[in-house]
Amino acid sequence: MNNFDKDLDKNSANFVPLSPLSFISRVKDIYPNYESLVYGKRSYNWLQTYNRCTKFASALTKKGITKGSTVSIIAANTPELFEAHYSIPMTGGVINTINTRLDAETIAYILDHSDAKLLIADTQFSSTIKKALDICGKKIPIIDIHDDQAIFKEGEGKKIGDCTYEEFLETGDDNFNWSLPDDEWQAISLSYTSGTTGKPKGVVYHHRGSYLMSTGSVTAWNMPNKLTFLYTVPMFHCNGWGYPWTAALIHAKIVCCRYIVAKDIYNLIDKHKVTHFGGAPIVLNLIANADEKDKKEIKHKVYVLTAGAPPTSSILEKMDDLGFEVMHVYGLTETYGHILQCAWNEDWNKLSNAEKADINARQGVRYPNTEDVCVADPETYETVPMDGKTMGEILIRGNVVMKGYYKNKEATETSMKQGWFHSGDLAVVYPDGYIQIKDRSKDIIISGGENISSVEVESAVAKHPAVSLVAVVAKPDEKWGETPCAFVELAPGKNATEEDIIQFCKENMAGFKRPKYVIFGELPKTSTGKIQKFELRKKAKEI
């Protein structure tokens, strides 16, 4: 033992586990009267938000939620979902945000697999949730979020819980004495990602990683204190890219946006002087190509983060003309969100718009909170030359890599071989060190910012009685970034149209996952019978 280790031990005075929960404790002390959340006619300051979170945490504790308990929530971007990012972890519990666009069968699987002890549910999705609970067969207590700003279709809006969110809140105690986790490795959230199989995998985050992602985002995006953030990113996706926690760190004002409508986005930007927001390329497309009657002049600089399939150069140019400054980033659910950014070099300002857009389409360089990222041969682990041509797999190492997949040891070990997290994404590295994805070895389709498993879509199409063989690939799309394109071989003597297949999928899977195009014909195969998807991708691009 050297003298720097002797009698210099960790203790409660010099070591406190990192947790983003500490951010809200600080902000309510220093900036209690600063606005925290705005949603329609509802408005809270940071002290009020803190008090609501702690009171709800107290109510959860009385309900038996404790360390390691999973609390699932299916909700739109409303204050309740924001608050849950604090109230649930304050009990030691784990927040499980569920994609509102999923079908009943997938929701049932998640509720069962996650060991959900409680479900907080927005009544707009009550019809699907009720079906999911029937499939699941478990008796799970439900708390209803009944939002008067929701637009209900037939069959929606019915309360299925034991009480409403506000009623449940009132069962809690004021000044609830919560505490930070004993161990920063403790789970804080559980998010499900489809990966390459039909069944989702549960990605487990810890408090340390969530803390570091929040602080890293501030540096990477040059986020100033007291900014105004428009929540267009679904908070169910990677915990809203970690911004519920980042917001408290920089005492930001969050403006909730339930429906992603161009007119609403422009109005909210104008009314609240929004400075920052994030979204998939489809959101940028919606804003850039909005009807002139829905647009409003942007009189101040608005910074935008986009992730998913690279935005097209035309969209980037349109956004720039409208007053939006867009930065492209890359990440996965397994890495708490973004771990690469297309950090802008001022020298590039001299380039043409088309050249700028080409650079902005790159996934870029590692975030400040990402220790190591390389592009290498996944078998030999030799890094590829920086020539912009040689492909390898993106490998990641750092504190913002998940704990692992919930109750899935095999998948965890497979994804983290040789001390690296294997992204499954194939990329090249340019001479300046910037990374660009060229293909996805997992065949994941990123549509509107959502990951779609090609295997899951193939399984659905294959159930059609006329289908003999099917392969699904990503087709580039101006609006969605990518959409599923199905190539189908029909069974002998059977007939089906494109509409038949799409309609069949509508009845068997979530709408955003179904193929938008169906091409009939013999599928290209290797001598061993393996379908050559790279050939299909070429065809899809040509359609």
C-alpha positions in Angstrom: 0.0 0.0 0.0 1.4 3.4 -0.9 0.9 6.6 1.1 -1.9 7.8 -1.2 -4.0 4.8 -0.1 -3.0 4.6 3.5 -5.5 6.1 6.0 -7.3 7.8 3.1 -10.5 5.7 2.9 -13.8 6.4 1.4 -16.4 7.6 3.9 -19.7 9.5 4.0 -17.9 12.8 4.1 -15.9 12.3 0.9 -17.9 9.8 -1.1 -21.6 10.1 -2.0 -23.1 7.8 -4.7 -23.9 9.7 -7.9 -27.6 10.1 -8.7 -29.6 12.5 -10.8 -32.0 12.8 -7.9 -29.5 15.2 -6.3 -30.2 17.7 -9.0 -33.8 18.3 -8.0 -32.8 18.6 -4.3 -30.4 21.3 -5.3 -32.7 23.2 -7.7 -35.5 23.5 -5.2 -33.1 25.1 -2.6 -31.5 27.5 -5.0 -34.1 28.3 -7.6 -37.4 27.4 -5.9 -39.5 30.1 -7.8 -38.1 29.4 -11.3 -40.6 27.8 -13.6 -40.1 24.1 -14.0 -43.0 22.7 -16.0 -45.6 24.3 -18.3 -48.4 22.3 -19.9 -51.4 24.2 -21.2 -52.9 26.1 -18.3 -50.8 24.1 -15.8 -47.6 25.7 -14.5 -45.3 24.7 -11.7 -42.1 26.1 -10.2 -39.2 23.9 -9.0 -40.3 23.9 -5.4 -43.8 22.8 -6.4 -42.4 20.1 -8.6 -40.1 18.9 -5.9 -43.0 18.8 -3.4 -45.2 16.9 -5.8 -42.5 14.3 -6.5 -41.7 13.7 -2.8 -45.4 13.5 -1.9 -46.0 11.0 -4.7 -43.0 9.0 -3.6 -44.5 8.8 -0.1 -47.8 7.5 -1.6 -45.8 4.9 -3.6 -44.0 3.8 -0.4 -47.3 3.4 1.4 -48.4 1.2 -1.5 -45.5 -1.1 -0.9 -43.1 0.2 -3.6 -39.5 -0.1 -2.3 -36.0 -0.8 -3.5 -36.0 -2.9 -6.6 -39.8 -2.6 -7.2 -40.7 -1.9 -10.9 -43.3 0.8 -11.5 -44.5 0.9 -15.1 -45.9 4.0 -16.7 -47.6 4.5 -20.1 -48.2 8.1 -20.7 -47.8 11.0 -23.1 -45.4 13.9 -22.5 -47.2 15.4 -19.5 -46.1 16.6 -16.1 -47.0 13.3 -14.5 -44.4 11.4 -16.6 -41.8 14.0 -15.9 -42.5 13.7 -12.1 -42.3 9.9 -12.2 -38.6 10.2 -13.2 -38.0 11.5 -9.6 -40.8 10.1 -7.5 -40.3 6.4 -8.4 -36.5 6.4 -7.9 -37.0 8.3 -4.6 -38.5 5.1 -3.2 -35.7 3.0 -4.4 -38.0 1.7 -7.1 -37.3 1.4 -10.8 -39.2 3.4 -13.4 -40.3 1.5 -16.5 -41.5 3.8 -19.2 -43.5 2.0 -21.9 -43.9 3.1 -25.5 -47.4 4.4 -26.0 -47.4 3.1 -29.6 -47.0 -0.6 -28.8 -49.7 -3.2 -29.3 -51.4 -4.9 -26.5 -49.5 -8.2 -26.8 -46.1 -6.4 -26.5 -47.3 -4.3 -23.5 -48.5 -7.5 -21.8 -45.1 -9.1 -22.3 -43.4 -6.1 -20.8 -45.7 -5.9 -17.8 -45.1 -9.5 -17.1 -41.4 -9.7 -17.8 -40.6 -6.5 -15.8 -42.3 -7.8 -12.7 -44.4 -4.6 -12.6 -45.8 -3.9 -9.1 -47.9 -0.9 -10.2 -49.0 0.7 -13.4 -49.6 4.4 -14.0 -51.6 4.8 -17.2 -52.9 7.6 -19.3 -56.5 7.0 -20.1 -56.0 7.8 -23.8 -54.4 4.4 -24.0 -56.8 2.6 -21.7 -58.4 0.4 -24.4 -55.0 -1.1 -25.4 -53.8 -1.3 -21.8 -57.0 -3.2 -20.8 -56.4 -5.8 -23.6 -52.8 -6.1 -22.4 -53.8 -6.7 -18.8 -56.3 -9.4 -20.0 -53.5 -11.1 -22.0 -51.0 -10.7 -19.1 -53.4 -12.2 -16.6 -51.8 -10.5 -13.7 -53.6 -8.3 -11.2 -51.6 -5.0 -11.2 -52.9 -2.0 -9.4 -53.5 0.9 -11.7 -53.4 4.7 -11.3 -55.1 6.7 -14.0 -53.8 9.9 -15.6 -56.9 11.6 -17.0 -55.6 14.5 -19.0 -58.2 17.1 -20.0 -56.0 18.1 -23.0 -56.1 14.7 -24.5 -58.2 14.2 -27.6 -60.1 10.9 -27.2 -61.2 8.7 -30.0 -64.0 6.2 -29.6 -63.1 3.6 -26.9 -60.4 5.9 -25.3 -60.5 7.9 -22.2 -62.1 5.3 -19.9 -60.7 5.1 -16.4 -59.5 1.6 -15.6 -57.6 2.3 -12.4 -58.4 2.3 -8.7 -57.8 6.1 -8.5 -56.5 9.1 -10.5 -53.0 10.4 -10.3 -54.0 13.4 -8.2 -56.1 11.3 -5.9 -53.2 9.0 -5.3 -50.9 12.0 -4.8 -53.1 13.2 -1.9 -52.5 9.9 0.0 -48.8 10.8 0.4 -47.2 12.8 3.1 -45.7 16.2 2.7 -42.0 16.5 3.5 -41.4 12.8 2.8 -37.9 11.8 4.0 -36.4 10.1 0.9 -32.7 9.4 0.4 -30.2 8.9 -2.3 -29.3 5.3 -3.2 -26.7 3.5 -1.0 -25.0 2.3 -4.2 -24.7 4.3 -7.4 -24.8 1.0 -9.3 -28.4 0.6 -8.1 -31.0 0.4 -10.9 -32.9 3.6 -11.7 -34.8 2.7 -14.8 -35.9 -0.2 -17.1 -36.4 0.5 -20.8 -37.4 -2.1 -23.4 -35.8 -2.3 -26.8 -36.9 -4.7 -29.5 -33.3 -5.5 -30.8 -33.3 -8.1 -33.5 -35.9 -10.5 -32.1 -39.6 -10.1 -31.7 -39.5 -10.1 -27.9 -38.2 -6.9 -26.4 -35.2 -6.9 -24.1 -35.2 -4.9 -20.8 -32.3 -2.4 -20.6 -31.3 -1.6 -17.0 -29.8 1.8 -16.2 -28.1 2.7 -12.9 -28.0 6.0 -11.0 -24.4 6.7 -11.9 -24.9 6.4 -15.6 -28.0 8.6 -15.5 -26.1 11.2 -13.6 -23.2 11.2 -16.0 -25.4 11.2 -19.1 -27.2 14.3 -17.7 -24.0 16.2 -17.1 -22.4 15.1 -20.4 -25.4 16.4 -22.4 -24.9 19.9 -20.9 -21.4 20.0 -22.2 -21.9 18.3 -25.5 -24.8 20.6 -26.5 -23.4 23.8 -24.8 -26.6 24.1 -22.8 -26.8 27.3 -20.7 -28.6 27.6 -17.4 -32.3 28.6 -17.4 -32.9 27.6 -21.0 -36.4 26.6 -22.2 -36.8 23.1 -23.5 -39.7 21.9 -25.6 -40.4 18.2 -24.9 -41.1 16.8 -28.3 -38.9 13.7 -27.6 -41.1 10.9 -26.2 -40.2 10.7 -22.5 -40.8 6.9 -22.8 -37.7 6.7 -25.1 -34.4 6.3 -23.2 -36.0 8.3 -20.4 -36.5 11.2 -22.7 -32.8 11.2 -23.6 -32.2 11.9 -19.9 -33.5 15.4 -20.0 -36.0 15.1 -17.1 -32.9 15.0 -15.0 -30.8 17.4 -17.0 -33.6 20.0 -16.7 -33.2 20.1 -12.9 -29.4 20.3 -13.2 -29.6 23.6 -15.2 -32.9 24.9 -13.7 -34.4 24.8 -17.2 -38.1 25.4 -18.0 -39.8 22.4 -19.5 -42.7 22.9 -21.9 -44.6 19.7 -22.4 -46.0 18.9 -25.8 -48.5 16.0 -25.9 -49.1 15.9 -29.7 -46.4 16.4 -32.2 -48.2 18.8 -34.5 -46.4 21.6 -36.5 -48.8 24.3 -35.5 -48.5 23.4 -31.8 -44.7 23.3 -32.0 -44.5 26.7 -33.7 -47.0 28.3 -31.2 -45.2 26.9 -28.2 -41.8 28.1 -29.5 -43.2 31.6 -30.1 -45.2 31.8 -26.8 -42.5 30.4 -24.5 -39.4 31.5 -26.4 -38.2 27.9 -26.6 -34.4 27.7 -27.1 -33.9 23.9 -27.3 -35.7 20.8 -28.4 -35.0 17.3 -29.7 -36.6 14.9 -32.1 -36.1 12.4 -34.8 -35.7 13.5 -38.5 -39.5 13.1 -38.9 -40.1 15.9 -36.4 -37.7 18.1 -38.4 -39.5 17.2 -41.6 -42.9 18.1 -40.0 -41.6 21.5 -39.0 -39.7 22.3 -42.2 -42.6 21.3 -44.5 -45.5 22.7 -42.4 -48.2 24.6 -44.1 -47.4 28.3 -44.2 -50.6 29.1 -42.2 -49.2 26.9 -39.3 -45.8 28.5 -39.3 -44.6 31.4 -37.2 -41.5 33.5 -37.7 -38.7 32.3 -35.4 -37.2 35.5 -34.0 -34.5 33.9 -31.9 -32.0 31.0 -32.4 -33.5 27.6 -31.6 -31.1 24.7 -31.1 -32.2 21.2 -32.2 -30.8 17.8 -31.5 -31.8 15.0 -33.9 -31.1 11.3 -33.7 -32.0 8.2 -35.7 -31.6 7.9 -39.4 -29.6 10.9 -40.7 -31.7 13.8 -41.8 -31.6 14.6 -45.5 -29.6 17.6 -46.7 -32.8 19.3 -47.9 -34.4 19.1 -44.5 -31.2 20.5 -42.8 -31.1 23.4 -45.3 -34.8 24.2 -44.7 -34.3 24.1 -40.9 -31.4 26.4 -41.2 -33.3 28.8 -43.3 -36.1 28.9 -40.7 -33.7 29.7 -37.8 -33.0 26.3 -36.3 -29.5 25.1 -35.7 -29.5 21.3 -35.9 -26.9 18.9 -34.4 -26.9 15.2 -35.3 -26.2 12.7 -32.6 -26.1 8.9 -32.2 -26.8 6.4 -29.4 -28.7 3.4 -28.3 -31.2 2.5 -25.6 -28.3 0.5 -24.2 -26.1 3.6 -23.8 -28.6 5.9 -22.0 -29.1 7.7 -25.3 -26.4 9.7 -27.2 -22.8 8.8 -27.1 -21.7 10.3 -30.4 -22.2 13.9 -31.7 -21.5 15.6 -34.9 -19.5 18.3 -33.1 -19.3 21.3 -35.4 -16.0 22.7 -36.6 -16.1 26.4 -37.4 -13.9 25.8 -40.5 -16.9 24.0 -42.0 -18.9 27.2 -42.1 -17.2 28.1 -45.4 -18.6 25.0 -47.1 -21.7 24.9 -49.3 -25.0 23.9 -47.7 -24.9 20.5 -49.4 -21.4 19.9 -48.1 -22.4 21.0 -44.6 -25.4 18.6 -44.8 -23.1 15.7 -45.7 -20.9 16.3 -42.7 -24.0 16.8 -40.4 -25.2 13.4 -41.5 -22.3 11.8 -39.8 -22.8 10.3 -36.3 -19.5 12.1 -35.3 -17.2 11.9 -32.3 -17.7 10.7 -28.7 -19.7 12.6 -26.1 -17.8 14.1 -23.1 -19.4 11.4 -20.9 -18.3 8.5 -23.2 -15.0 7.1 -22.3 -14.2 5.1 -25.5 -15.8 4.5 -28.9 -14.1 2.7 -31.7 -14.9 1.1 -35.1 -13.3 -2.3 -35.3 -13.5 -5.8 -36.6 -15.9 -7.5 -34.0 -13.9 -10.7 -34.2 -10.3 -9.5 -34.0 -11.0 -6.1 -32.3 -8.6 -4.4 -34.7 -9.7 -0.9 -35.4 -10.4 0.0 -39.0 -8.2 2.5 -40.9 -9.5 6.1 -40.9 -10.2 6.1 -44.7 -14.0 6.7 -44.7 -14.4 3.4 -46.6 -13.5 0.4 -44.4 -16.4 -0.8 -42.4 -16.3 -2.2 -38.8 -18.7 -2.4 -35.9 -19.1 0.5 -33.4 -17.8 -0.7 -30.0 -18.4 1.3 -26.9 -16.9 1.4 -23.4 -17.8 3.6 -20.5 -20.0 4.5 -17.6 -23.0 5.1 -19.8 -23.3 1.5 -21.0 -26.3 -0.2 -19.4 -26.0 -2.6 -16.5 -27.3 -5.3 -18.8 -30.5 -6.9 -20.0 -33.1 -7.6 -17.3 -33.3 -11.4 -16.6 -31.3 -12.2 -19.8 -27.8 -13.2 -18.9 -27.0 -14.7 -22.3 -27.9 -11.5 -24.2 -26.0 -9.4 -21.7 -22.8 -11.5 -22.1 -23.2 -11.6 -25.9 -23.5 -7.8 -26.1 -20.5 -7.1 -23.9 -17.8 -9.4 -25.1 -14.1 -8.6 -24.5 -14.9 -5.6 -22.4 -16.8 -3.8 -25.2 -20.4 -3.2 -25.8 -21.2 -4.3 -29.3 -23.6 -1.9 -30.9 -24.3 -4.1 -34.0 -24.0 -1.0 -36.2 -21.5 -1.0 -39.0 -19.6 2.2 -39.7 -16.6 3.8 -41.2 -14.2 6.4 -39.8 -13.1 9.5 -41.7 -9.5 10.9 -41.5 -10.7 13.6 -39.1 -12.0 10.8 -36.7 -15.7 11.3 -37.4 -17.8 8.1 -37.5 -20.6 7.4 -40.0 -22.9 4.4 -39.9 -23.1 2.6 -43.2 -25.3 -0.4 -42.3 -26.9 -2.1 -39.4 -25.8 -5.6 -38.8 -28.8 -6.2 -36.6 -31.2 -5.1 -39.4 -32.9 -2.6 -37.1 -35.1 -0.1 -38.9 -35.2 3.4 -37.4 -38.5 4.9 -38.4 -39.5 8.2 -36.9 -36.9 7.8 -34.1 -38.3 4.3 -33.1 -36.5 1.1 -33.5 -38.3 -1.6 -35.4 -37.1 -5.2 -35.5 -37.1 -6.6 -39.1 -37.5 -10.0 -37.6 -40.7 -9.0 -35.8 -42.2 -7.5 -39.0 -41.2 -10.6 -41.0 -42.9 -12.8 -38.4 -46.1 -10.9 -38.8 -46.1 -11.0 -42.6 -45.1 -14.6 -42.7 -48.4 -15.5 -40.9 -50.4 -14.5 -44.0 -51.7 -17.6 -45.6 -50.4 -16.6 -49.1 -46.9 -15.9 -48.0 -44.1 -18.5 -48.5 -41.0 -16.4 -47.7 -40.5 -12.9 -46.5 -37.6 -10.5 -45.8 -37.9 -7.0 -44.4 -35.4 -4.2 -44.8 -35.2 -0.5 -44.3 -36.2 1.7 -47.2 -35.0 5.4 -47.0 -37.9 7.7 -46.5 -38.0 11.5 -46.7 -40.6 11.8 -43.9 -39.8 9.0 -41.5 -36.1 8.5 -42.1 -36.7 4.9 -42.8 -39.7 2.6 -43.3 -40.1 -1.2 -43.4 -40.1 -2.6 -46.9 -41.2 -6.2 -47.2 -40.1 -8.5 -50.0 -42.4 -11.5 -50.4 -42.4 -14.8 -52.2 -45.9 -16.1 -52.5 -46.8 -19.7 -51.9 -47.6 -21.7 -55.1 -51.1 -21.1 -56.3 -51.7 -18.3 -53.8 -52.4 -14.7 -54.5 -52.2 -11.5 -52.5 -51.8 -7.8 -53.1 -49.7 -5.2 -51.4 -52.9 -3.9 -49.7 -53.8 -7.4 -48.5 -50.4 -7.8 -46.7 -50.5 -4.3 -45.2 -54.1 -4.7 -44.0 -53.1 -8.1 -42.5 -50.3 -6.5 -40.6 -52.6 -3.7 -39.3 -54.6 -6.4 -37.6 -51.5 -8.1 -36.0 -49.0 -5.4 -35.0 -48.5 -1.8 -34.0 -49.2 0.6 -36.9 -45.8 2.2 -37.0 -44.1 -1.2 -37.4 -46.1 -2.5 -40.4 -44.4 -2.4 -43.9 -45.2 0.6 -46.0 -44.2 -1.2 -49.2 -44.6 -4.8 -50.3 -42.6 -6.1 -53.3 -43.5 -9.5 -54.7 -41.0 -11.9 -56.4 -38.3 -14.4 -55.8 -35.9 -13.4 -53.0 -32.1 -13.4 -53.7 -30.3 -16.2 -51.8 -26.8 -17.6 -51.2 -25.9 -21.1 -52.2 -26.9 -22.2 -48.6 -30.3 -20.6 -48.9 -29.6 -17.5 -46.8 -31.5 -14.4 -48.0 -29.1 -11.7 -49.3 -30.6 -8.6 -47.5 -27.9 -6.3 -48.9 -29.4 -7.0 -52.4 -32.9 -6.2 -51.1 -31.6 -2.9 -49.6 -30.3 -1.9 -53.0 -33.7 -2.6 -54.5 -35.6 -0.8 -51.8 -33.5 2.3 -52.4 -34.4 2.2 -56.1 -38.1 2.0 -55.5 
